[in-house]
Amino acid sequence: MLALRDLQKTLLICGALLIAAFAMGGCSSQLADLTPADAQAHPKDPSGYLPVHDLPPDRDQAVIPPDQRAKIEAELAAARDRQAVAAKDAK
């Protein structure tokens, strides 16, 4: 008899918790749609795809010449080597 009462009480508590969870879930979807007063309005147009086929305009600047590129790469490699030596000395 005691086990049946405990089972009924447990089922009642679980049912109440389940109903409360569903009720809170329904409220949260409405709260998620709220925005702050200073937020910009977002358009609700789901068909507004990003223009993936639009290419950026051509550059006005020329490509770096190979000799200047080699000089920059050499400077970066030298800086990397200096930092590696400094890090090794710091340990």
C-alpha positions as CSV (number, residue, x, y, z in Angstrom):
1,M,0.0,0.0,0.0
2,L,2.8,2.4,0.9
3,A,4.6,1.6,-2.4
4,L,1.5,2.4,-4.4
5,R,1.2,5.8,-2.7
6,D,4.8,6.6,-3.3
7,L,4.4,5.7,-7.0
8,Q,1.3,7.9,-7.3
9,K,3.0,10.8,-5.6
10,T,6.0,10.4,-7.9
11,L,3.9,10.2,-11.0
12,L,2.0,13.3,-9.9
13,I,5.2,15.3,-9.3
14,C,6.7,14.1,-12.6
15,G,3.5,15.1,-14.5
16,A,3.5,18.5,-12.8
17,L,7.2,19.1,-13.8
18,L,6.5,18.0,-17.4
19,I,3.6,20.4,-17.7
20,A,5.7,23.2,-16.2
21,A,8.5,22.4,-18.7
22,F,6.1,22.7,-21.6
23,A,4.6,25.9,-20.3
24,M,8.0,27.5,-19.9
25,G,9.1,26.3,-23.3
26,G,6.1,28.1,-24.8
27,C,7.0,31.3,-23.1
28,S,10.7,31.2,-24.1
29,S,9.8,31.2,-27.8
30,Q,7.9,34.5,-27.3
31,L,10.7,36.0,-25.2
32,A,13.3,35.2,-27.9
33,D,11.4,37.4,-30.4
34,L,11.7,40.5,-28.2
35,T,14.5,42.9,-29.0
36,P,16.0,45.8,-27.1
37,A,14.6,49.3,-27.8
38,D,17.8,50.5,-29.4
39,A,18.3,47.5,-31.7
40,Q,18.0,48.0,-35.4
41,A,15.0,46.3,-37.1
42,H,15.9,43.2,-39.1
43,P,14.0,42.5,-42.2
44,K,11.9,39.3,-42.0
45,D,12.4,38.5,-45.7
46,P,13.6,34.9,-45.9
47,S,14.1,35.1,-49.7
48,G,16.9,37.7,-49.4
49,Y,19.9,35.6,-50.3
50,L,23.4,37.1,-50.4
51,P,24.7,38.0,-53.8
52,V,27.3,35.2,-54.2
53,H,27.9,35.7,-57.9
54,D,28.7,39.4,-57.6
55,L,32.4,39.9,-58.0
56,P,34.3,42.7,-56.2
57,P,35.6,45.6,-58.4
58,D,39.0,45.3,-60.0
59,R,41.9,46.6,-57.9
60,D,43.4,50.0,-58.8
61,Q,46.8,49.0,-57.4
62,A,49.3,46.8,-59.3
63,V,50.5,43.5,-58.1
64,I,53.7,43.6,-56.1
65,P,56.7,42.9,-58.3
66,P,58.6,39.7,-57.7
67,D,61.8,41.4,-56.5
68,Q,59.9,43.5,-54.0
69,R,58.0,40.4,-52.8
70,A,61.3,38.5,-52.3
71,K,62.6,41.5,-50.3
72,I,59.5,41.5,-48.0
73,E,59.7,37.7,-47.5
74,A,63.4,37.9,-46.6
75,E,62.6,40.7,-44.0
76,L,59.8,38.6,-42.5
77,A,62.0,35.5,-42.3
78,A,64.8,37.5,-40.6
79,A,62.3,38.9,-38.1
80,R,61.0,35.4,-37.4
81,D,64.5,34.1,-36.9
82,R,65.3,37.0,-34.5
83,Q,62.2,36.3,-32.5
84,A,63.0,32.6,-32.3
85,V,66.5,33.3,-31.0
86,A,65.1,35.8,-28.5
87,A,62.5,33.3,-27.3
88,K,65.1,30.6,-26.9
89,D,67.4,33.0,-24.9
90,A,64.4,34.0,-22.6
91,K,63.9,30.4,-21.5
